[in-house]
Every structure is written in C-alpha cells, then in structure tokens.
C-alpha cells in the first residue's frame, strides 16, 4: 500500500500547510499513524496444528476459517469450510462456529459472542459458510470454537489476533485510522510514480490518502465488506467487461460488480479510469458506466465551475511547494558573493519556512549529485502536476443514490501533489462513521433526538399529585379527625400507614405507567433508484421494553446493524478489559437474532441499520409537454404518475427534469393518479419544509468546540462523529446523521428545493424494520425518495 499525506486545511496556502506539517514532524510533534485497513484477512484451521504442524481431527472434521476486517468497527466477513475426514456423513450433524471476544476491546461493554450455525446434512462431505456480522468494538482478539449440538468439541478451538497497544487506546486517529484518512482501493490500475530522492519528502504535500492494490480474485461479494473503503478506482476494462489479468471466474466477478454497485448506492465513490479513450471521451464512458451499474445520476450540490476552481487552487499549491524546493536547490548551489570561485557551496543556517517553522540544515543533503537528483524530481513533478490538471479539468462526476460515479484519467494518481482534489471533493464521504451517521462506540447526544416520548421518564406531575393527596390526608383530614375525636395518638399509626400507601402508589404507578409490552419508534429512509428499482435504506429504531423480551430482537440477515448508545462516557474512560459477555448474536440464512441482553428492561435502546432492497419498484411519470413561459399557450396542469411500489405513498412531491413541481396527496400501491402542477415556488417550498418539520428529529444536543488538533488529543472526547468531521474537513456539515439524513435535511429543510428528476413522499414503516415482532410502533415515519426513471 502506498501512503500519501493529506492537506488538512485547503483554506491556507498549500505551501504553508505542507511546510508546517513537514516541520512539525521534524520538531517532534506526533503525526497520524496509518495502516492498511480494507480487506484485512486472518485465517485459522480447526483443530489447530500442534508444534510439529500435525492436526488430529478427533471429531472427524477439519475446518478452515477466513475472517475479513476483524479489527475495526463495522462489518466482519466469515468464510468457513468444514470437511468430513470420514467421507459422506451417515447422519445429520448440527454444527456451529462461535466467535467470542477476549482480552482487550474498545469498548468492552459492546463485546458480543457471535454464533454461526451450520447443518451438516446426511450424505454430505463438506459444508460452507459465507456470513457477515456487525461489530461494535475495536480489537481483534477472539476465541474461535467449533460446536456440535450446542457444546464445544474438544480441541476444536483457537485464539486469534493481537492485543491493542497503548497508543491505540489513547489516540482516536491511531485507533480508527479508517475514519480520518481517505482509503482508496485500486483494481486494474497501477499508480504512476516519479523516482524521488530522499530529500523530496521534505517538500511533499501532506495528505491523508492511502492507496491499496487489490487482486480481483480476492474481492468480497458482499457490499458491507467494502464499507472500510471510501473510494474504489477501477479500470474501464474490468468494470465494463472482465479483468484481463489475472483471470477471474465470470460468476464471481458479476457478484463483485453487484456488491460494488450496492456499496456505491450506500455512499461509496466509484472512479472509472479510461483504458485508451482521450480526455474528450469521458462523457461517453460515464454513460457506459451508468448503463452497466443501472444507476440513475442526479443533480450535484456543487457546480462544475466551483469544482474546477478549487482543484486548480489545490494544484497551484503543489506548484508552490516545488518552487520552494527549487529555491532551496538554488541557495545551496550558489556560493555567497564574498567567497572565491571554486569554493564549495555553503549551506544556509536554516531553511526558513512559513508559519515560523524551519528545517535544520543537517537534515538536507548539499551533495551536488543529490541536488541534481532533487532538481530532476522537481521537473518531473511539475510535468506530473500539469498532466494531472488536465485530467482533473476533464473529469466528470455525478451523484448516484448516496454515492458518486466519476471518470478520471490515471494521470491524477501519481503522488500526493496530484491527487489532493480527490479528498477535497469527497470530504463528506471520507469516514465510514460519517457516512452511516452513527458511532457505536461512544454514541452521542443526538441519540436523544429520536426517543419514544413519555416513557422511561419520571412521572413528575403524577408524583406531585400523589404527594399533595398524602399531605391533605395526613394534615387537614387525619389530624383534624383524630384531634376532634380525642384520638390524636392514632396519628402515630395513621401517618406511617399513609406514607407506606403513598410510597407503594408511586412505585406501582411508575411500573404500570410504562406498561409491560414493547414499544418501537422507527425513522425509515428509503432512496429508490429510478434506473433499476433497487433501493438503499437507513432505519433508525428506538425500542423500549417494559419487560425484556425473552425472544430478543431480529434484523434482516443482509443488513448492517449498528448500536447507537446514548453519550454518557468520554473516550478516556471507556472500559477495555472484557470480563463477562452476556450479549449474543446468532446469524442464519433468514435473520440476525440478538439476545434479550441487548434490550434491558425499561431502557430506551437504539439501533441504526443500513440495507439494500432489490427490485422494490419505481415511480414513473407520463407525458410531459414542453413548458411555455409566454401566455400564448396553457401549460400542463396535471401529470400522470404511476407507481409499481408495493406500498402507498402520501404527500408526494415530484420535480421533473425541466424543473417543474407536481404534487399528489396519495399514490396507492401499483396504481396511477394525476398529480397537480405547483405553479408557485412558495407552494412547493412550503410543502417540502412541512414534510421535514412534521417529522423532524428534535432533542437537546450539545457539541464540543475546539480546533481539530487540540480535540484529537483531548481525553474528554465525547462525540467521535463531530471530531472526525473536524479532522477530515474543517468546514464539515453540522448534520452528522448520515448521508441520507444530510440529503433530506439539505433539500427539504435548508434549500426547500429538490434536484431535477427526483421525488419525495411519506409512507408507513415496513414490518421488517421492527426488531421485535409484537412491538407497538409509535410516532414512526417513512420517507420515500429517489430519482425518476
């Protein structure tokens, strides 16, 4: 993997930032430590071999297990193969693989056992598992066992992983490097590089981009395993047809492309590099990519001219760094005027940089050959930047679902000096946590924006009423009665009894008021792609159980499930040592089953899930006549709208490709209605604003303040999403609820204006997003949005 530094603050002159960061490293300031984070694979076999390398399959079974992305928060892939050493089985054997976290994990209270059942049918000699489970801790130390009929098989267990270092436990950028760098995967694309002398590193532009080359044969076929990647760069031949080298199985590659497509719909950035076409053929290539992936692009938030200006400014900053390097070479090569001819060049006392930093002389070579090598590198780098600017000027990018599609020439991927616009352009999509909009480690106060109202809260006014009644009974009534009947001594009995009854009444009310069943509040966001009819979806579910359900909760087997805890602890205080694990997740072909320990009684528990719904349907419009801005002809007042969706849509607002708005109060499932033209701009804006504000997540939220470099080392970090937002983009959006929520907030609430060719409406939540089957849904909402075909 090639590591590239990142420019963190594009508002400053690039040379100043580069100089500052280079000098900072020279002066002893700590810098982020990056490592390969995507598709990390760990393998083991059961039973494990002994010291001589020999295995003893005492149960007549051997298992090989491959684990992907085990260390970080997110989705973990498990690919297992269990073989019988005795040939086809004479009876059915119910097996399971159990993964139990041990040692140190952050946070330890999120650790959960994962159980993957596998049934060995009679007559079979092999069974295979290909599962994915969600993980909410940082750490890779696990005990892995093979079970039969629920009991561990003797000698069929192994330990895997390395313990967390002290640096990982104290610095969030080291603990989660994938959240602060742009992780770029390369498929069929080799990086062009310029040979650089050792001193060239002092004149490099700092960047947080890491490149990683992938073998097409080893790529996963589940979109969730691509979530550690921020950007995928693939050559034209591999994307549109098949990789030429190495040879890949056709069915496997088709599954890989489908997984990449789903990953793009969830927020990934896919860049196609032309194989041979000139820069002028990018639009034609993008059209082919769109057709291949069956995605409908929509309007970008940033206009092209602004994007080009920003890219040129960044590349000009790289040229300024080279200018400084050339000044250094000239200064060393030219002797002072008071020295005679032939005198060796004298180095300056210091290389003065901007922001008051400097490079000590002894770190730079003054050897003539090294200076010449530095000049050669400067010339090569200038040419690379010029070619890169042509590539960036010709680049085409279009949003598609929540992700982006881009065509970009390979000249942009040479060095940190040429690739900077990539990170600047996709700042909001850098961190997996920011794309999801959920931090399962600490959580945050935004958890309070989607609570179930009226439960798990002290009934203050009811208690005040009961206490008032107690005071009245003890005072004016009991005391007056006892004194008038000359039995005031009975107050020593009456008062304690009334106090006891009052206490019992308050306790009983607090139990009964919230009930004994399960309540759920769901916020379901569904983005429907108009080209394919597939949908990317985000669901946020808050559960409250009067009594923890014995059956636990269930989620779709192909969903990514994230815990969303309330913020009540700082980073430095999170528990790390695992002592007792009560949570268990069981994954089969139908569902992910969470044990009842995930839903403690009388506590509001939140989950956020992301999934892809295939072939959900489309919303299509009929004939749209050309709009007439003059009064000579009447404009179209209604528009035929047809739904192939399996559910009704209400409060539907459509914006056509020519910018006109149409609205329909209700669009029944599978039917056709006439939508009314919204001629006045304020009418459409008002409707969109009302759609959002009627179901807006509201709650008291406080955020940390402070500069990125300070907060990164602040032991009181309590909001990782806000912190990662500052670290990856100084002008980050305050909307930290994920890409779908950002789109909804931006276009409905902030702008009040939809992109052309899109729609939005409401519907009822689906049963499969309710984690507990018999839970009662309250105050829930489903937004249905997307592109028109």
KOLVO-871985 format. One record per residue: residue in one letter; x, z, y of N, C-alpha, C in turn. Coordinates in steps of 0.05 Angstrom, whole numbers, plus 5000, padded with zeros to 4 digits. Example, Ala and Ser with C-alpha at 12.3 -4.5 7.8 and 13.67 -1.06 7.14 Angstrom:
REM KOLVO-871985
a526451564886524651564910526451564934/s525751424955527351434979525851575001/
***
This chain:
REM KOLVO-871985
x501750004976500050005000501850005025/x501249845044502649835069501250005089/x502650185102501450365122501950255149/x499950255165500250165193499350385211/x500850445233499950635252497550535268/x496250705281493850635297494050715326/x492950545343492650615371490150775374/x490451025382488151205383486551185409/x487851115431486551125457486850855471/x485150665466485550395478485150405508/x484050615519483650625548486350645563/x488450755549491050775561492550515556/x494650455572496350225566497550255539/x497650045523498550075496501450155494/x503050055512505850135510506150435515/x504550545533504750835538503950995514/x501850905501500951055477502951025455/x503950785451505950745430508450915435/x509350905460511751055466511251355462/x508951445471508251735469508251825440/x506951655422506751745395509351725380/x510951515386513551495374515251735382/x515251795408516852015418515852275408/x513252305404512152555393513252605366/x513452395349514552435323517452515324/x518852405344521752475347522152755357/x520252855372520453115384519253335366/x518553255342517753465323514753515321/x513053365336510153405334509153295308/x507353435296506253345270504553105273/x504652925254503052685253501552665228/x499352515227497752495203499352395179/x498752495156500052405131497952255115/x498351995111496351835098497351765070/x495351735052495951655025493851465015/x494351334993492351144982489951304973/x487551214983485151374977483051214963/x483150954961481050804949481750734920/x479850764902480150694874482550834861/x482851094867484851254853483851294824/x485451224805484651244777486251454762/x484951614746486251814729485051784701/x486851794681486051744654486851964635/x485352004614486052204593484752124567/x485652244546484452194519483852464506/x481752464490480852694474480652624445/x481852784427483353024433486052944446/x487153124463489753054476491953044456/x493952874460496252864441497953124443/x499253194421501053424421503753344433/x505653524430508253474443509653224431/x508953154407510252924394508652664399/x506452694414504852454421502752394400/x502352564380500452514359497852644365/x495652514359492952624362491752684335/x490152904335488752984310485752994315/x484352774308481452764313479952924292/x479853184295478653354275475653304272/x474353204292471453154291470852864284/x472852714277472452434270471852254294/x472652344318472152204343474652194360/x475051974374477051964395475751854420/x476451964443475251884468477451824489/x477051604503478751534526476951534551/x477851674572476251714596477851634620/x476651464637477851384663476151494685/x477451624705476051734728476951594753/x475151524771475751384796474851554820/x476651584839476051724864475352024859/x476952154842476252434835476952634857/x478852574874479852774892477952824916/x476852624928475452654954472452694951/x471252764973468352784975467152504972/x465052474957463752214954462952164925/x463151914917462251834890464651814872/x464351914847466451914827465551744804/x467151554795466451384772467651494746/x466051484725466851574699466451344679/x468551244669468451034649469651144623/x467951184603468851314578468151144554/x469951154534469451024509470051214486/x468051254469468251444447468151274421/x470251294404470351144379470251334356/x469051244334469051384309471451304293/x472951494283475251434266474551394237/x471951434231470951404203469151164200/x469250984218467550744216464750804226/x462750634220459950674229458950944219/x457451084237456451344231454151334212/x453951534194451751544175449351704187/x449751824210447551974223447951974253/x445752034267445952044296447452294305/x449152264325450652494337450152494367/x449152724377448652754405451052884418/x452452714434454852804447454452824477/x456452934491456352944520459252994530/x459852884553462352944567461753144589/x463153364590462753564611465253584629/x464753564655466953604674466453854690/x468354044688468054304701470354344721/x469754364747471854414766473154684762/x475754694765477254944761479254974784/x480455204787482555254806481555244835/x482755074851482155064880480654814887/x478354854900476754634911475754734938/x475354544957474354604983471654464987/x469454614992469254904989468454974960/x469355204951468855284923465855314917/x464255394936461455434931459955174926/x461154944932459854694926460554584898/x462354724884463154624858460854624838/x460654414823458454394803459454264778/x458454354756459054224730457453974727/x458753764716457453504712457253454682/x454853394672454353334644453453054641/x454852904623454252614619453552584589/x450952584582450152554554450852274543/x451452264517451952014503451052044474/x449151884466448051894439449451684422/x450651784400451951604380449951544359/x448751314359446651244340447751184313/x446151214293446851164265447750864263/x449950824249450950554245452850454267/x453050604289454950534310457750634304/x459750504314462450594312463650644340/x462150574361463150614388460850654407/x461150834427459250864448460750874475/x459650744495460950734521459250854543/x460550974562459151094585460350964610/x458650904629459550804655457750924676/x458451164685456751324703458151384729/x456551454749457651534775456151794784/x457651984793456452234803457552294831/x455952444846456652514873458152784873/x460252794889461953034890462053134919/x461953404923461753514949464053704955/x466353664941468653834945471153654948/x473253774959475953644960477553784938/x478553634919480053744897479653584872/x481753584854481653414831482253564805/x482353824806482953984782480354034766/x480253924742477853944725478654004696/x476854134683476954164654474953974642/x475853794625474053584613473853634584/x471353644574470753714547468853514534/x469053494508467153334492465353524477/x462753494481460853674469459153534448/x458253684428456353584408454153784405/x451753704408449353874406449654114426/x450854054449451054264470453354444467/x454954424446457254604442459854454443/x461954564455464554424457465754394429/x466854154425468254104400471054224402/x472054374382474654494383476854284387/x478654344405481054174411480353924427/x477753884433476953644448476553724478/x478753814490478653884519481353834531/x481453784557483953734571483553814600/x485853874613485853944641487053704656/x486053654680486953414695487053494724/x488953364739489153394768491253594776/x491853584802493853764814492453944835/x493454184838492254374857492754274886/x491054364904491254294932493654434945/x495054294962497354414976496354575000/x498154735011497454905034496754725058/x498154505061497654325084494854205082/x493954135058491254025054489254235063/x489654485057487754695063487654775092/x489654685108489754765136489254545156/x489554285147489254065165487253865154/x485153815170483053645161483953355158/x485953265174486852985172488452945147/x489653155137491153135111489253175088/x487253355091485353395070483553155066/x482853015087480952785085482052555101/x484352435093485452205108483651965109/x481851935089480051705089477951725111/x477751965123475751995145477051935173/x479651915174480951865200482551605201/x482651465180484051205181482150985172/x482850745179481350505170482650405145/x481250445123482250385096481450095089/x483349915088482849635084483749545057/x481949425041482649315015483049005017/x485048905003485748625003485248504975/x483748294974483148154949483847854953/x485947764939486747484941488147424967/x488847614983490047575009492647745010/x494847605014497447745017498147765046/x499148005053499948045081502447895088/x502247755111504747635122506247855137/x508847875132510348075146512847955158/x513848075179516347995192518548195183/x520848085176523148265169523848415194/x524048685191524448855214526949025210/x528749045230530949235228529949515230/x531649705224530749985224529850085251/x531149995272530350085299527649975308/x526549775294524049665303521749865301/x522050065283519950265280519550425306/x521650445322521350595347519650445368/x519250195364517750025383515249915370/x514150065352511649975339509250095352/x506949975349504450075359503250255338/x502550495346501450695328498650615320/x498050635294495350555285494650715260/x492050755256491150895232489850695213/x491250485205490250285187492050285162/x490850305139492250295113491250065096/x493149895088492449665071493049725042/x491349615025491649664996490949404981/x492749314964492249064949490749134923/x488648974916487049034893487348804873/x487348874847487148684825484248634820/x483348384823480448324819479348414792/x481048434772480148514745479448804744/x480548964763480249254762478149354781/x476749184795474849274815472349374802/x471149594813468749714801466249534807/x464249584791461749424794459449604805/x460049834816458050004828458750034857/x456849974875457449974904458250244914/x457450464901458150724911461150784909/x462550654891465450704888467050554910/x465750384925467050254948466850414974/x465450634973464950784998467450895010/x469650934995472151025006473450805022/x472650555018473650335034472050295059/x473350235081471950165106471749865110/x473649725100473749435105474949295080/x473849075073474748915050475348635059/x477848555055478748285063479148115038/x477647895036477647735012477947435019/x479447295003479847015009477446845002/x477246615015474846445012474346364983/x476446294968476046204940474946434923/x475946674926475046894910472146964916/x471346954941468647044949466546834941/x467146584947465146374942465146274913/x467346304899467446204872468546414853/x471146384845472446574828475346604836/x476546834832479446854837480946674819/x482946534829484546354813486746504798/x487946704811490046864799489547154806/x489247334787489147284758486447184749/x486247104724483747014713481847254708/x479347214717477447434716474947344700/x473847524684471447464670469147404690/x467747184685465647094704463447294708/x462447424686460347614689461247864704/x463747944699464748184713465048114743/x465947884749466347814778463747794792/x461647694779459047674791458047954797/x458448144779457648424783459248554806/x461848474809463448574831462348474857/x461748214859460648104884458048234891/x456348294872453848424877454348704888/x456248844876456949114886458049104915/x459648904921460748874948458448804967/x456548654958454248584975452648834982/x452049004962450649254967452249434985/x454849444981456549614998456449525027/x456449255031456149145058453549225070/x451349215055448749295065448749595074/x450349755062450450045068452450105091/x453749905102455449955125458349855123/x459049725101461749625098462249375114/x464849325120465749095135467048905116/x465948665113467048465095468148235111/x470748185107472147965122472947755102/x472147505108472947275091475147125105/x477347085091479646945102479546655092/x479546455111479446175102481946105086/x481445925066483645835049485245615062/x483745415073485145185084483845075109/x481345155115479945045138481345125164/x481244945184482345015211480645225224/x481645335246480145535261477445445270/x477145185274474545085284472445085262/x473145135237471245125215470145395207/x470445605224469645875217466645895215/x465145765232462245795231461145685205/x462145455197461245335172461945525148/x464245645149464945835127463146085128/x462546185152460746415154458046345142/x457046105147454446025136454546025105/x456845945094457145945065457146235054/x458546415069458646695061455846815061/x454346755083451646865085449846765063/x450146515056448546405034449346525007/x451946575003452946684978451846974974/x451947124996451247414994448247454998/x446747255006443847275010443247505030/x444647495053444247685074443347545100/x441547665115440647545140441947695163/x443747565178445047695201443047745223/x443747935240442047995263443848025288/x442648075310443948075336445948305338/x448248255350450348455354449748615379/x450648865380450449035403452448955425/x454648825417456848755436456948455439/x456948365464457048075468459947975463/x460047715456462647605448464747605469/x464047565494466047555516467347835519/x465748045518466948315520468848365497/x468048265473469748305449472348155452/x472247915462474747755465476547885486/x475347985508476948115529478348365518/x476848515502478048765490480348695471/x479948485455482048405436484548315451/x484248165472486548065487488048295501/x486548485510487848715523489548875502/x488548905478490049045458492548885450/x492348625447494648465440496648455463/x495748455488497548465511499048725511/x497848945502499249195500501549175480/x501049025458503248995438505548835451/x504948645467507048495481508648675500/x507248865512508649055530510649225514/x509949295490511849445473514249275467/x513849025461516148845456517848805481/x516548805504518048785530519949025532/x518949255525520549495527522949485508/x522349385483524549355464526649165474/x525748945487527648755497529348875520/x528049045537529549175558531649355547/x531049495525533049665512535349495502/x534749275489536949095479538648995501/x537448915524538948825547540649045558/x539549285560541049505571543549575555/x543249555528545549615511547549395512/x546649145513548448915512549948865538/x548948965561550248915586551849155595/x554449145597556049375605555649435634/x556149685643555949745671557949585688/x557349535713558949365730561649475735/x562049735734564649845740566649845717/x565749735694567549715671568549435669/x570949405659572249145658571048975635/x571748715636570848535616571948615589/x570548575568571448645541570948935534/x570049095553569449375546566849395529/x566949545508564449565491562149675507/x559749575502557449675517556949965513/x556450105535555950395534552950445532/x552050605513549150665511548250835535/x545750815542544750985564544551275554/x544351445573544051735566541451775551/x539351635558536851655544535151405548/x533451355529531551135532528951255543/x528551205569526251335583523651185576/x521651335566519051215560517051325580/x514651205579512551305596511551575587/x509951705603508851975598511052185596/x513552115606515652315607517152355581/x516552195560517852225534520352045534/x522052105514524451945512525551945484/x527151745477528451725451531351795454/x532351995441535252065443536951825435/x539151795449540951565445541851545416/x542551765403543751755377541951645356/x539351625362537451515342537351215341/x538451085361538350795363541150675360/x541350465345543950335340544750165363/x547250175370548350005391550249785379/x550249775353551849565340550849295347/x552649105352551948845361550148695341/x550848725315549248595295546348715294/x546148975297543449105297541849015322/x543248995345541848905369540848615365/x542548445353541648175348539248165329/x539348335308537148345289534548435304/x534948625322532648715338531448495355/x533248335367532248105384530747905367/x531847855343530547665325527747765317/x527548025312524948145305523048125329/x524048155353522448145377521247855380/x522947655376522047375378519947315357/x520447405332518547355310515847495316/x516047735327513647885332512047765355/x513347655375511947515396510347275385/x511647125368510346895355507946985338/x508247205324506147315307503747395325/x504347525347502147605365500747365377/x502247155384500946915395499046795374/x500046775349498346665328495946845322/x496447105324494247295319492147275341/x492947225366490947205387489246955382/x490446745373488846505366486846575344/x487746725324485946805302483646975312/x484247175329482147355339480247205358/x481347015373479546865391477546685375/x478446595352476746415336475046575316/x475446835314474046995294471047005300/x469447015280466547035282465647285267/x464047455279463047695266460047715271/x458547785250455647815253454748065237/x453148235250452048465235450148365213/x450148495190448348435168447548695155/x444948745155443949015147445449215164/x446649425152448149615167451149555168/x451949345154454749265154455349025172/x457648905167458548675183459848465165/x459348215172460647985160462447855181/x464947785172466847675191468447455178/x469147255193471147045185473547065203/x475847115191478247165207480647045193/x482346905208484746785196486746995188/x488346935167490347125157492547185176/x492947025198494947095217494447355232/x492047455230491447715243492547955227/x493347905202494148125185497248125180/x498748145202501648135199502848405203/x502148545224503248805229501348975246/x502149215252500449385269499949265296/x501749095305501448975331499348755332/x498648635309496748415308494048495297/x493848735285491348805272489749015287/x490749095310489349305326486449255331/x485649005339482848965345480949025322/x481949025298480249085275479149365276/x480849555282479949835284478249885309/x478949765331477449795355474649685352/x474349455338471849315336469849465318/x470949605298469149735278469550045278/x469850155302470450445304468250615291/x465750535294463550705283463450685252/x464850495240464650465211467250545197/x468950695212471550775200471250985179/x469751195185469651425167467151415149/x467551455122465251465104463151675113/x464051915122462252115131460552025155/x461751885173460351785197458251575189/x458951405169457051205160454651335146/x455251545131453051685117451451865136/x452851975156451552165174451152435161/x452752515143452452785130455152885121/x455653135126458053275118457353485098/x457853445072457053645052458953885050/x461153885065463054105063462254335081/x462054285107461254495126458354475134/x457354225134454754185147454954205177/x452754225191452754255220450054345229/x449854395255447354495266445154285267/x445854035263443853825262442053855237/x442954015219441254085196438554195205/x438554335228436154465238434154255250/x434954005253433153805265431053715245/x431353775220429453675200428653905180/x427754125191426854345175423854325171/x422854465151419954485147418854695166/x417154625185416254825205414555045192/x414955285202413255505194413855655169/x416055575155416755725130419655835133/x420156035116422856165117423556265144/x421456345159421856455186420356725187/x421356915202420057175204417357145218/x415157245206412557235220412257445241/x413557395264413757595285411057685295/x409357495302406757575314404957715294/x405057635269403457775249404458055245/x407058095244408158365242407458535266/x407558415290406758565314403858655312/x402158475301399258555298398958775278/x400358765256400158985235401159245247/x403359235261404459485273402659595294/x401459415310399459505330397159645317/x396159535295393959665280394859935269/x397359945260398360205250398460415272/x399360335296399460525318396660625326/x394760435326391960515333390860705312/x391360645286390260825265391461095266/x394061105270395461365270394761525295/x394761385318394361525343391461585350/x390161415364387461465373385461535351/x385661415328383661465307384261705289/x386561695274387161915255387662175270/x389162165291389862415305387362535318/x385762365330383262475343381362585322/x381062445300379262545279380262815267/x382862825262383863075250383763315268/x384263265294384163495313381263585318/x379363395320376563475325375363615301/x376363545277375363685253377063925245/x378963995263380764225258382264195232/x383163945227384763895203387363735211/x388463825233390863675243393163685223/x393163885205395363895186395263655167/x392963525165392863285148394463045159/x395263065184396962845195399562825180/x400463045168402963035152402662865127/x400162815119399562645096398662365105/x396962365126395862105135397961925146/x399762025163401761855176403661725156/x404761875137406461745117404961535100/x402461605093400861415077400361155093/x399561185118399160945134401760785138/x403960925141406560785144407260635118/x406660765095407160635070405460385067/x402860415073401060185071401859955090/x402760035114403659835134406059685123/x407959835112410359705101409659515079/x407959605061407059435038405559195048/x403959225069402458995080404358785092/x406458885107408258695119409958555097/x410858705077412358585055410758385040/x408258455033406558275018405958025034/x405458055060404857815076407257635077/x409657745080412057575081412457415056/x411557535033411757385008409657175005/x407157255011404857085007404656865027/x405556915052405256725074406556455068/x408956455056410356205050409456085023/x407856235008406856124983408956144961/x408156044937409856054914410555774903/x409455574916410055304908412455184922/x412754924921415054784933414054594954/x415254604978414554425000416954235004/x416453995014418553805019417853655045/x419853605061419553435085421653215083/x420652965085422452735080422452555104/x424852465111425252255131426552015117/x425051815112425851585095426251335113/x428651225114429250995130429850765111/x428350545113428650315095429250065112/x431549945107432249695120432049465100/x430249275106429649055088431048805098/x432648685081434048435088432148205084/x431748045104429847825103430647595085/x433247565079434147345062433647395033/x434047645024433847704995431447874987/x430348025006428248215000429348474989/x431948504988433148764980433248945004/x433449204998433449405020435549615016/x436849695038438549935038436950165049/x437350395038435550615045437050875048/x436151035068437151305072434851495072/x434951705056432851905055433952185060/x432652325077433452605083431152785075/x431652955055429453125044430253415047/x428353565059428653855061426653985042/x427654165025426054295005425854595010/x423554705005423154995006421455074982/x422555254966421255354942420655644945/x418055714943417356004943418656144919/x418556014896420056104872421655864862/x424155904858425955684849424855554824/x424255294825423155154801425055144778/x424155224754425855224731426854934724/x425154744730425854464723427954344742/x428654484764430554384783429454144798/x431253964806430553724822431753484810/x430653244816431652994805431852784827/x433852614824434252384842434752134825/x434451904838434851654824437751634814/x438051524790440651524778442651354792/x441751164809443550984824443751054853/x442951294860443051384888445551554892/x446651534916448751724925447451964937/x447952194926446552444935448652624948/x447952714973449752894988448253144995/x449453374990448453625000448753635030/x446853755044447053785074446654075080/x448854235080448554525086448254575115/x447154805121446954895149449755005157/x450454975182453055055191453155355195/x454655495178454855785182457755885177/x459655695176462355775169464355575182/x466655675189468755505201470555395179/x472055185186473855055166475855255155/x476955425171479055605161477855825143/x475255855143474056075127472655975102/x472755715096471355625073472755725047/x471155815027472355915003473655694987/x475955744974477455544960477755604930/x477655854922478155924895475555934879/x475355774858472855774842472856014823/x470756164824470456404806468156374787/x465856274797463556254780461956004788/x461255834768459755594774457055614762/x455055604779452255614770450755354772/x451855174788450554914792451354714771/x449454564761450054354741448454104747/x449753874744448453614748448653464721/x446353364712446153214687445252924694/x446852734686446252454693445752294668/x443452154668442851974646441951704657/x440851534641440151264650437751264669/x436351484672433951484688434151644714/x435751864713435752034737438252204738/x438752324761440752534764439152794767/x439552974747438053224746439753454756/x438753584777440153814789438854064779/x440454264771439454514761438054674783/x436554874775435055034794436755184813/x439355214807441155364825441555224851/x440954964853441154814878438854894897/x436655014886434355074903433755374901/x435355544915434755824915432055884928/x430756094918428056164928428156224958/x426056134972425556205000427856125018/x429055895012431255795028430755495032/x431155395056430855115061433454965054/x433254795034435554645024435254345031/x437354225040437153945049439053765033/x437953525026439553315013439253055029/x441352895029441352625040442152435019/x440452235014441152034993441251755005/x442951594993443151305000442851144974/x441250934976440850764953440150484961/x440150304942439350024946436849974930/x434849864942432449784928432449474926/x432549374901432649084897429848974897/x429548734909427048584909424648744917/x424948884939422749044949420548874962/x421348644972419348464985420248395013/x418548245028419248155054416748165072/x417348145098415248095118415847825131/x413947645128414347375138412347305160/x413047125177411247035198410546745194/x408246665205407246395203408446215225/x407046005231407945815251408145945279/x410345895292410846005318411245765337/x409345725355409445505374411445565396/x412545355408414545395429413245525453/x414645715465413645865487413745695513/x411645715529411445565554411645765577/x413645735594413945915616412145835640/x411145595639409345505661406445565654/x404745525673401845575669400345335660/x401845125652400444875644399244895616/x400245065599399145095572398945385564/x396945445549396545715540398445785518/x399646015519401546095499400146225475/x401546225453400446335428399846625431/x397346705426396546985430396547145404/x396647005381396647145355398747015337/x399647165318401647065299400947155271/x400946975252400347035224402747185212/x402147425200404247585188403447645159/x405247585140404647615112406647815100/x405647995084407348195071407348155041/x409748175029410048185000411048454991/x410748655009411648925003409549064986/x410349254970408449404953407149634967/x407449654993406249885008405249785035/x403349935047402349865073404349925095/x404249775116405849835140404049865164/x404350075179402750125202404450115227/x403050085250404450075276406749875276/x406249645265408349435262408949295289/x411549275296412449125319414448925309/x413948665317415648445309416748315333/x419348245333420548085354421547825341/x420447605350421147345338423947255347/x424847035336427546935342427746845371/x425446765384425546685412425046915431/x424847165421424747405438421947505444/x419847385433417147475438416347705419/x414747885430413848115414410948075405/x410448155380407748165368407348435354/x404848525355404348785342401848775325/x401848945304399548965286399149255279/x396749355281396149635275396649705246/x395949505228396249565200396749295185/x398749305167399249075150399049165121/x396849125107396549215080398449085061/x399049215039400949115019399948855007/x401648645008401048394996398948225010/x398348295035396248155050397348015075/x395547875088396247725113394347815135/x395547865159393947945182394847785206/x393347805228394047675253395147885272/x397647855280398948035299398347935327/x398148115346397448055374399948035391/x399947835408402247805427402348025447/x404648155450405048355470406448225494/x404848135513405847965535407548125554/x406848385559408248545578410548685565/x412848685578415248815567414849115564/x413449235583413049525581411249605558/x409549415549407849475526409549505500/x411349315496412949325472414949565473/x416049605497417949835500416450105496/x414050125506412550365502411850415473/x411150205459410550225430413050315414/x415250195420417750265406418550555412/x418350635437419050905444417251105430/x414651045428412851225416413351245386/x414051015373414751025345416951225339/x418851235357421151415353420451705360/x419351745384418952025393416852165377/x414952025365412852165349414052295325/x416352195316417552305291420552355296/x421252425320424052465327425052735315/x427452725302428552985293429353155316/x428153395318428653565341429553845331/x431553955344432454215337434754295356/x435254555357437454655375440054585362/x441654425376444254345365446354395386/x448554515378450854555396453154405384/x454854285401457154145391459654255404/x461854215390464454315400465354125422/x466954235440468154075460471154105458/x472553925470475453945469476653675462/x479253645467480653405461481253385432/x481553135423481853085394484353235383/x486553205397489053325386488853625384/x487353745402487054035402485254125380/x482953985377480954075358481854025330/x483553825325484553765298485954005287/x487254165304488754395294487254655299/x484854635310483254875316482154995291/x482955245284481955365260478955425260/x477655395283474855455285473155195284/x474154985272472554745269470054795253/x467754725264465254775251463554525248/x464454305260462954055259464953825253/x465153755227467053555219466253275229/x463653225229462752955238463552905267/x463053105285463753075313466753045316/x468253205300471153195301472252925292/x471252815270472152555261471352335280/x469052375293468252175314470252165336/x471252405345473152405367475852295358/x476652345333479252265324479351965319/x477151845311477151555305476451385329/x474951495348474051335371473551525394/x475251535415474851715437472051685450/x470951445450468251415462466151405441/x466351575421464551565398461651635406/x459851535390456951575396456251865389/x454551985406453652255400451652265377/x450652025369448852015347450452015321/x450352235307452052275284450452295258/x448152165257446352185234446551945216/x448651785218448951555200448151295214/x448951065202448550805214445550735217/x443950795198441050735201439750895223/x440451145226439351305248440451215274/x442951125275444151025300442550775309/x442050595290440450345297437750425307/x436350605294433650685301433750805329/x435550985334435751125360436450925382/x438350745376439350565397437150365406/x435750245387433950025394431150125400/x430250345389427550445394427450635418/x429450815419429351025439430950965463/x433450885460435250835482434650575496/x434650355482434150085494431250015496/x429650105477426850035476426449735473/x428249605458428349315456429549245429/x428149095412429149025386430848775388/x432748735369434248475368432248255359/x432848015367431147795359431147765328/x428847695318428547655289428447905273/x427548125284427348375270424548505273/x424048705258421448845259421849145252/x419849305259419949585253417049685251/x416549875233413849985229414050245213/x411750355207411650605192410250565166/x410750745147409350745121409451025110/x408151065087408251325074410651335056/x411751575052414151605036413451545006/x415451454992415151384964415451634946/x414151644923414351874906417151924895/x418751714892421451754880423451874899/x422751924925424552064943423952354945/x421852444930421152734929422652854905/x424653024910426353114888424853284867/x422753434875421153594857418453464854/x417753394830415353224826412753354836/x412453614834409953744842410153864870/x412153784886412453884913410353764931/x409553914951407653824971409153714995/x408653465002410053345025408653415051/x410253505071409153585097410753445119/x409453355140410753255164412853045157/x412352875139414252675130413752405143/x415752235143415451965156417251765141/x416351525141418051305131418051075151/x420551015160420850775178421650535160/x420250315165420850065151421749865173/x424149765170425249585190426949375176/x427749175190429448975178429248705193/x430148505179430248235190428048055178/x427147865194425247665184426747445169/x425447325149426847105134427646875152/
***
